[in-house]
Amino acid sequence: MEMERKIYRKAWHKLVGDSKPIFVIGPRQCGKTTLAFQIAKEYRSFSYLNYDVESEILLKYPFFYEKKKREGFSKPLVILDEIHKFRNWKAYIKKVYDRDHNDYDFLVTGSGRLDYYQRGGDSLIGRYEKTFMFPLSLSEFSSQNGIEAFLKNPLSLNMKSHSKQTFSLMNDLMNYSPFPEPFFKASKSFYRRWVDSSFTRVIKQDIQDSGGISDINKLMALIKILPEYVGSTANYSNIAGVLLVSPNTAKRWLDVLEAFHIMFSIMPYTKLSRAIIKERKYYFYNYAVLKDEGKLFENFIAFELFRLVKYWNMLGETEFELRYIRNKDNEEIDFVILSEGKPFLILEAKVGDSNPTKSVFKFQNILNVPAVMLTKSANVENLIKNDKNKILVISADRYISSLS
């Protein structure tokens, strides 16, 4: 089954007018190639090259796309898939940009290796645009409100989604993973086979080939112990002790897992008295690997919010950040969304409890911002007063599915 990835096509339309190659970067198997062909349908003619299959073409015919007959006077599209495996890919992208950016649109897809190798700084600076593509999100299926409605009032959104449908979708995403292939297969046995091969491909074909880590076995051991740290601050010394490596090595390995899109992290918001905890919280893109219901639900919410913040920032409407709050008294807020560096909304994720925690009341009064209590339970929607502020207690599927 193929799903229209409308929000990423919108991102493409936002960027393509600048006449620069657009890098579509994201985890392996999140749907980048499918998106590229969906975008190609909007063009009268396009050329596609997968470097894994046709590597010799770039050496013999670097401007291979000229051989394709152009239909009319519109710009053709050139799709370069897995091009980062070409040894001189940066120089090649620079060459085609300098020569043909006025005559062709270029779409370059890649997983973690493209992002990882591109970070070092090179002659491509100023010659490309980049957008990040996530696996499937609940808000993609039934989004109703854009950034304007969210900024106007995050507690008063249009939430007319059919709750049975969105609740079912949320649970399917947590059961079968947000990655398209296992999600649409909806088979636990297929998912187990898929997840094993997925991790192996990233470790063996991406991270190992990059030369960034020599002890791949210990990296695999790190991935196996990380589920217990989800939702908690990552103490590098504790992780290092388990793996028998230095804290700096543990941190560097976590950075590599982020660079190759196995994990993502959230920084703390520290501009509060006593909010001195500075460690990151780590989450999985494939949150279905988690067995603990509470950690799984929190990771699902973290993924959805992280995706929204990244997407809104890409659209350039305002500058959002996703953070968490925890002070030295261990009082915590799961998530706080910053707008232009200032707290805008706090969110808490709870599996079954529909009552706001003491921390929600406390930090809302300190920050003076709206608050949302997201519960995994179905058919919940209640507005609670907290002095001058309000707390929306609502089923997570209803709230998340209303955003785009």
Secondary structure as UniProt FT lines:
FT   HELIX           6..15
FT   HELIX           16..18
FT   STRAND          22..25
FT   TURN            28..29
FT   HELIX           32..40
FT   TURN            41..42
FT   STRAND          46..50
FT   TURN            51..53
FT   HELIX           55..60
FT   TURN            62..63
FT   HELIX           64..67
FT   TURN            72..73
FT   STRAND          77..81
FT   HELIX           83..85
FT   TURN            87..88
FT   HELIX           89..100
FT   TURN            101..103
FT   STRAND          105..110
FT   HELIX           112..118
FT   TURN            119..120
FT   TURN            123..126
FT   STRAND          129..132
FT   HELIX           138..142
FT   HELIX           147..152
FT   TURN            154..155
FT   HELIX           163..176
FT   HELIX           180..185
FT   HELIX           188..201
FT   HELIX           202..207
FT   HELIX           208..210
FT   HELIX           216..225
FT   HELIX           226..229
FT   TURN            230..231
FT   HELIX           236..243
FT   HELIX           247..259
FT   TURN            260..261
FT   STRAND          263..268
FT   TURN            273..274
FT   STRAND          281..284
FT   HELIX           287..289
FT   HELIX           293..315
FT   STRAND          320..326
FT   TURN            328..329
FT   STRAND          332..339
FT   TURN            340..341
FT   STRAND          342..350
FT   HELIX           358..367
FT   STRAND          371..375
FT   STRAND          381..386
FT   TURN            387..388
FT   STRAND          389..395
FT   HELIX           396..400
FT   TURN            401..402
//
